[in-house]
Amino acid sequence: MAIAYVSHPECLQHDTGEGHPENARRISAIEDQLIATGLLDVLRYFDAPEVTADQLLRVHARAYLDAIAAMVPESGYRRVDPDTVISAGSLQAARRAAGAVVAATDLVLNGEMESAFCSVRPPGHHAEINRAMGFCLYNNIAVGAAHALEQHGVDRVAILDFDVHHGNGTEDIFKDDNRVLFCSTFQHPFYPFTALLEPAENRVNVPLQAGDGSEEFRAAVTDYWLPALDSFAPEMIFVSAGFDAHRDDDMSHVNLTDADFKWVTEQIVEVARRSASGRIVSTLEGGYELRSLARCVESHIRVLVG
């Protein structure tokens, strides 16, 4: 299969400061793993373009975008909240991260690539219409999904989020849009401590408890995600690929293994084959223990490659 790997060196310029878990070493660890295993040679590399203002305005308010731009310091750091840091290179990195998902969407929907993985930072799924939080500035996956809907005329997209933290921003952006099915698993109660919304046709939230592992995660996907996806029949699938539910990652208390991330990717690929002509765009969200992150991203991409 033709698989795109979309990234950009400027994603490394988002400097979060010493000791911050979301740092440039994440991207380096992934690429080192892909080089060492020879997998990078199988992929088609694409430089991520900068996202445009119009593309951002599909999911974020103009006042919010102006406020974030005004916060960028000439040097040093500025905190949006206790977790979210902005430095001189942050906004440029965020433009590349969101632009990567747009470019990947174009590549897949134009038939140049069957699927794509975006190895970018900062992550995005916590960013709401009017708010940055949880390490996230722009909601990368939402920007890509909105591009598929508005630019390419796709009628139904699914966003699947297996990060250990709830993708509150993505849910916030699409909660009233029945063209989007949002399926997520996440530890609860846990950051970002958003209230669980009532069930809806376009939302499948399956909370996991601290200490849950493979059995509970796989049951959540099998019993809740897959029936909803088969009923919805998405024409394209977007994946918020967070690997921080791994048992080696101390950012959470869920105990998934390498095999679980391989398994869930296999389920996603099968759904994409049934209804979406195999079209998948996946982008990096969480995952902060570098060794497990690198291994699981490698496995995730190998399943996409087939």
N, C-alpha and C positions, 0 to 999 in steps of 0.2 A: 504494500500500500504506500502511496505517496503521502508522507507526513511532514508537515512544516514545524520547524523549531524557530520560534520568533522571540527575539531578545534584543538588547542594545546595551553597549558599554555604559551609557549614561545612567542606567538603572543602578550601577554601583556607586554613583555619586550622591545618592541619598544617604547622608551621614547622620546616624541616629545617636552617636556618642558612645563612649566606652561602656561596655556592659549591657547595652540594649540587645534584647534577643533578636529583634528584626534588623539584621545588619547585612552588609554586602557579602559576608562569608557564606551566606545561604546560596546565592547564585554561583559562587565559585565552587562550592562543594558539589553542587549538581553537575556543573560542567566538567569538573575533574572526574566525576564518576562516569559520565557519558564518554569522555575521552578514553579513560582507562579500560572501559569495557568494549570500546569500538562502536558503541551505538551512535555516537554523534556522526560518524561517517555514513550512517544509513539515512540520516535525516536531511532535509533541505533547510538550510539556515536562511532566515530573512531578518534584516535589520528592521526593528520596529520604527515606524514613522511617529511623528508627534500627532497626538490627537488634535482635532480642530475644536474651536469654540462651539461651533454648531453641534458637533457630535456630543460634547459635554452637556450642552444645554438641553439635550433630550432627556437627561436624567437628573441634572442638578440645576438649582436656581442661580440666576445670574449674580444676585447679591452675594450668594455663598462663594461663587468662583472668584469674584472681586475681592472678597474678604480674605480668602486663603492666599491669593496672590500678594496682597498687601502685607501679609505676615512674614514673607520670606526675608530673612536677615541677610545682610551683606557678608557677615561672618558669624561664627558661633552658632548657637541654637536658639530656637524659640519653641515653646511647648503649646500645642493646641489644647491638650489636656494632659494629665499625668503620664499617659502612655504614648502619646502621639507627638513626635518631634519633627520640626521643620528646620532644615539647614539651607545653605545657599544653593545646593544642587538638588533639593528635594522636588521642587515643582517641575523641573525639567525631567527628572526621573519619572515622576507621576504622569507627565504627558506621554512619555514613551511607553509606560506600562499600559495606560488606557489605549494608546494608539496601537499597541501590539494586538490587542483583542479585536480592534476594528480591522486591522490588516489581515489577521487570521480569518476573520469572518468573510472578508472579501475573497481570500484565497480559496476557501472551502465552497462558498456559494457560487463562485465563478467557475468551479470545476477544476481548478488548477491543483488543488490538494484535497485529499479525502478527509483529513482531519489535521489538527494543529495543537501544539502545546506551547504556551507562552510562559517563558521563564523570566519573570519580571518582578520588580518591586518598586515602590511599596505595594502591598496587597490592597484589596479594595472592598471586600464584601461588607464591612462595617460602615462604610461611608453612606450617609443618608442624603436625601435631597438637599438639606440645608446644614449638614453637620459632618465634620471630620471626627473620627474616633477610632480606637482600637488599631493603631498603626496605619490607618487607611485615610487617604486624601480624596482620590476619585474612585468611584465604584466601577472598576475595570470591567467586570463581567456584565454589569448592567449597561454600560456604554456599548459593548459588543452586541448584546441581545437587542437593544433598541435600534442599533444600526441594521441588524438583520430584518427587523420588523418594518422600519421606516424607509430604509434605502433599497432593500432587496424585495420588499413586499411579501416576506414570509408571513404566513398566517398564524402559525403555532410554534413556539419555542419552549423548551423545557430548560430550566436551570437547576442543576443537581449540586448540592453543597454538602460535602462530607467532612468539612472542617469541624474541629471539636467545639468551636465557638459559633453560636447562631449568627447566620448572615442577616442581621437585622436591617442593614442598609438596603440589601437587595429586596427583602420583603417589603420594606417601606416604599421603595420606588414602584414596585409592580403589584402591590396588594389589591388594586382595583382594576387591573388589566387582565382580562380573561384570555388574552392571547398568550399569556405566560403562565406556565405551571412551575411553581417553585417547590422543590422537594429538598428537605434538609434533615440531617441528623446532627445532634449536638448534645453536649453535656448540659444538664439543667438540674438545679439552679446553678448558674455559672455566668461569667462574663459573656455578653454585655448586660445580663440581668433584665432583658426585655420580657414584658409580659407575654405569655402564650396567647395568641389570638384565637378566636373561635374557628373551628374548622371551616374551610371554604373550598369551593370547587377547584380553585387555582393555587391551593396551598396545602402541602403535606409536611407538617412538622412532626418529627418523631424524637422526643427528648430521651436521652440516655442518662442514667444515674452514674454517679461516681462509683467506680469499681466494675462497671459493665465492661464486657469484652466482646470477643468474636461472636458468641451465640446471640447476644442481644442486638448487636449491630447488624448481623446478617438477617435476623428476623425482621428488623425494622425495614430493611431494604426489600426483602422478599414479600412481606405481608402488606406493606403500605406503599412504598415507592412503585414497585413493578406493576401492580394492578392499576394505579393511577396513570402511569405512563402508557400502558397499553390502551386504556380508555381514551386518553388525550391524543395519542398518536402524534407526537411532535414531529415537525418537519426538519428541525435542527436541535441539537443538544449542546448546551453550554455547561461546563463543569467548573465549579469553584473547588479546586483541588487543594485542600488543606490536609496536611499530614501530621498535625499536632495531637491527634487522638492516639498516636502510637504509644505503646507502653513505655518506651525509652524516653519519651518527651515529657519533661517535668512541667510543661505549661498546662497540663490537664490531669485528670484522674480517670480517664478511660483507657482501657488496656488492649488496643488493637495491635496486630502484628503485621509484618510485611505481607503475609499471605492474604490478610483481609483487604488491603488496598489493591492487590492484584485481583482478588475476587470481585470487588465492587466495580472495578474498571471493566472486567469481563461482562458483568451484567449490563453496564452502560453501553458497551459496544454492541451487545445483542439487541438491545432496545433500538439503538441507532440503525442497525441493519434492517430491522423490521419495518420502521416507519420513516426514517430520515435519510435513506440511501447512504448510511454510514457516516453522516456528517456530524462531526464533534469538534468543538473548540474548547480546550481546557486551559485554565490559567492558574498559576500558583497563588495560593492564599497562605495559610499557616504551615508550620513545620519548623522547629527551632533546634532540635537535636540533630546536628549536621550529618552524622553517619546514617541514622535511620531515614532522614529526609532524602539524602542522595540515593540510597538504595530504593526507597519507595517511589521516587520520581522515575528512576530507571525502569522499575517494574511497570509502572503506570504507562510509560511511553512504549515499552515493549509490547504491551497488550494492544495499544493503539496501532502499532506497526503490524501486529498480527504474526 
